[in-house]
Each structure stands twice: as structure tokens, then as C-alpha cells.
Amino acid sequence: MSMPFSDEDIYTAVKNHLPSVSEYVKGHGGNIKLLGVKDGKVYIQLTGACHGCSMSLMTTKMVVEKRLRELIHPNLEVINVDFGQENTLPEDLYTEEEKREEKPKGGLLNKIKKIF
């Protein structure tokens, strides 16, 4: 089933919910880094003590994915990218950097300069 939200919408929702979702991981000396979204799949990296931990797959599926499915959409898939292992990032992943690049340069400062 395809996701009824754009990758940008999912990225924003995950980013907003990540602090509460990562409480469990932080309690174990780790953190969650949001890498991006592609085709409704959320790519994360567990960091700190959780990076490379033998329980990282279980944490990703039973904690992070389960909670994000409750908060955002029941078909959301979360993939932990542990560089050097089987999960890799897609090339055209949606990230916040992509969003920033789309904004015109100058913004409010240029508008103010035009007024004066």
C-alpha cells in the first residue's frame, strides 16, 4: 500500500515526534538521527551506545517503528542504516537540506532592503 503523504510530510512528522520516540533509546545511552525519507520509508541511524548494538534491529522495529506507526501512519516503515551493513541509503532521499535549498536566498533581509 502506498503512503498517502509526501516524503516531505513524513519527514516533518517524524522530525516533530522524534524527541518523544527517542526517550527509550536515550535511556540506553543512544540517540536517533533522522537521515531522510524515500517512498514512505524512514531512514534513521541509531547513534551512541545503540550504534552497532546487536539489539538495534529489535529497537528499530519494536520501539521506533511501532511508535511512529501509532503517531503517523500504520504502514510506515523504519530502516536503521548502520553504514557498512546491509541497509544503505537511497540516492535521492528527501532530507531537510533539500528543503532548505529550495528556498530563495536572502529571504526577509532582501525584502527589507527593497523597502528602504
Buried (B, 14 or more C-beta within 10 A) or exposed (E): EEBEBEBBBBBBBBEEBBEEBBEBBBEBEBBBBBBBBBEBBBBBBBBBEBBEBEEBBEBBBEBBBBBBBEBBBEEBBBBBBBEEEEBEBEEEBBBEEBEEEEEEEEEEEEEEEEEE
